[in-house]
């Protein structure tokens, strides 16, 4: 039986109102709680089998990726950058690229395990919603007015939600907190070589809404679309929203 030297896992997180730092803080706490529970169970098993002579570590440290990176000197950082550039030129998915860079950063840091390293593994999709700025408030009022009368106007009820529960380009064009990118940049191993994002002005911050079709099981083999809504109601809604924005005064 062989114990692997490393294990790697990635998770998709629907963040809504959470900032990237809050997402990472929460994940760090989950990891710390999991490690604590694991060590407690191992100690219990050791006592129950009379194996007190077997040494167990008392704690397992948790490092964010940026903390591992801070231990590297100029030469080690250059070598790590070369690894990242080589991976960026290939066709591995970003999470796999980040895994390999993390393992190389750990090796170069000369830190000893067991340990946990946390960070981000891909491009962030920041949560966006309409702000309280006048232009955004005007757009919200127009949409609310149109959806409130949707049943009478289109013969179909239409609802509004503050957030779209999926991946959307609104994360780059909509109103989002650019300050959240700082912690993402520091803790994404492929941020410089594989993810080229401006340090400032990287988000459009345009008031944005998503008027979309209705269906079931999207992004699965069973994905299906309500044709009547998509090719009749939806077109009318988009038309009416655009007309109201163009004709109603600011």
N, C-alpha and C positions, 0 to 999 in steps of 0.2 A: 504494500500500500504506500502510495507516495502523496505527500502533502505539497500542494502547489506553493511556489514561492510568493505568488501574488494572486489576488482576485480583484476583479473590476466589475462594477455595475453602474448603469446609467438609468436615470428616471426622468420622465417628462412631468413637469409641474405646471399646472394651470394656476398662475399666480394672482390674477385679478388685482386686488389692491396691494398685494405684497410687493415690496421693493426687492431687487435682486439680493441685497444684503440680508433682508429678512428671510428670504427663501434659503439662503446658505446657512444662516443662523439656525433655522429650524431643522435643516438636514444635519448640521453638526450635532444638535441636541439628540436627534434620533440615533445617530451613530454612537454617541457617548452612552446613551441609555442602553443600546444593544450590547455594547462591549461590556458594560457593567453587569448586565444580566448574564452574559456568557461566562464571565469570570466567576460570578457567584455560583453558577451551576457547575462549573468545572471543579471548584473547591468543594462543593457538596458531594460530588461524585468521588473525589479523592478521599474525603473522610469516610464515605460509606463503604469504600473498598479497602480501607486501611492502607492507603498509599500516601501517607503524610510525607514520606521521604521525597516524593516527586516535587520538584521545584515548579512553582507557577509565578509568573510576573504579577505584581500587585496592581499595576495599572497599564493601560495601553494608550500611549499619547495620540492625540489627533492634531494633525497639521493641515492648515489650508495650503493650497498650492503656492500662494505668494510667500508663505513662511519658508517653504523649502527653497524657493527661488532666491530668497534673501541670503541664504547661506552660500550661494555660489559666487566665486570671484569672476573677474573679467574673462579669463581663459575658459573657465567652465561654461559661462554664459555664451561665449562664442561657439563652443562645441555644441551646446544645446540648440542654439539658433540654427546651426548647420543641419542638425537632425530634423528640426522643424521645417526648414526649407526643402529638404529632401522629401519629406512626407507630403508637403504641400504640392509638390510636383507630381505626386502619384495619384492614385484613384481610390485610396481608402476613405471610408466615411469619416467625418470629423470626430465622432466619439472615439473611433479606433486610433486616429492620429493623436488625439489628446491623451489616450491611455499610454501610447508608446513614449510620448514626450514626458509624461509624468514619471514613468519608470526610469527614464534616462536622467531626469532631474534628481530623482531620489538616489540613484547610483552615484551621481556626481556630488551630491550633498554630503555623502559619507555618514548619513544618519543611520542608526541601527533600528531594526524592527524587533518585535512586531509593532506596527503603527497603522494609522489610518490617514490617508490624504484625501481631502475633499476639494472640489472645485466645480467649474462648469465645463461641459463637454461639447458644446455646439454654439450656433448662433442664437443670441437671445431674442425672444419675441416679447418685447415689453408690453405690459398692460396699458391700454389706451381707453379713454372715455372723454366725452365732451367736457371741456372745462367750464368755468364760470365767466369767461371772457364774453363781451357783448356779441361778437359774431357767432360764437358757439352757442350761446343762449338763444340767439335768434333761430339758428338751425334746429335746436331742440324744440323750440316752440312751434315751428312750422311742421316738423315731423309729428309732434304730439297732436296737433290739430288735424292733420290728414289721417292719422291712424285712428283717432277718436271717431271720425265719421266714416271709417272704411266699410263698415257693414252696409250702410245706406248707399255709399258711393260706388262700391265695387261688388257688393254682394258677398263679401268675404271679410271676416274679422282679421285684423293685423295687430300684432303685439310688438312692444319695444322691450329690449333688454339692454342693461348698461354695458355688458361685455359679451363679445362673441367667444363662445367656448371652443376655440380651435385656433389653428395657425392662420394668420392673415397678414397681408401687406399693411394693414392699418397699424401694426406695431412699428412700422418705419415711417409712415406718412402721417399718422394721427398725432394727437396731443399726448405726449408721454414725457416722463421725467428723465432727461438726459443725464442727470447726476447719477442715476442708477448704473450707468455704464462703467463707472470708475472701478467698482468692485468686480464687475464682470471681466474687465480688461486685465486686472491684476491676477485673476484666478482662472483664466481660460488658457491652457497651455499653448494652443495654436492661435492666440489672438493676433500676434504680430505677423507670423509667417503665413497662416492659413486663413485668417479672418482679417481682412483689411478694412478697418473702420476708423473714420476720422475721430480725433480726440475731442473735437468740438464741431457743432453743426452737422452731426451725423444723423440727425432726425429732422424730418421736414416740419413737424409740429403744425400741421394743417388741420383745421377742424374737419373731421372725417366721420362718416357713418357708413354702415354696411347694410345695403338693401338687397337682400338675397332671396333665392328661391326656397321652396319648401319641399322637403323630401324625407327619406329615411336612410339610415345606415350608410351615411356618406363616408367615403374613403375605405369602403369594404367591397368585396365582390357582389354584395347585395344592394349596392347603392342604387337608389331610384328617385325619380323626380316627379312631382305633381305637375303634369303638362299644362293643365288649365291655369294653374296659378302662375307658372313660369312664363307662359307665352301670352297671357292676357292680363291678369291682375298686376303682376310685377311690373310690366311695361307701363301700365297706367300710373302706378305709384311713383316710379322713377320720373315719369313725365310731369306729374303734379308737383312733386318736390322741387324739381328743377325750375318749373314755371313760377312757383311761389318764391323761390330764391331770387329769380331774375326780375320779378315784378313788384314784390312787396318792398317797401323802403327799408333801409338799414336802421 
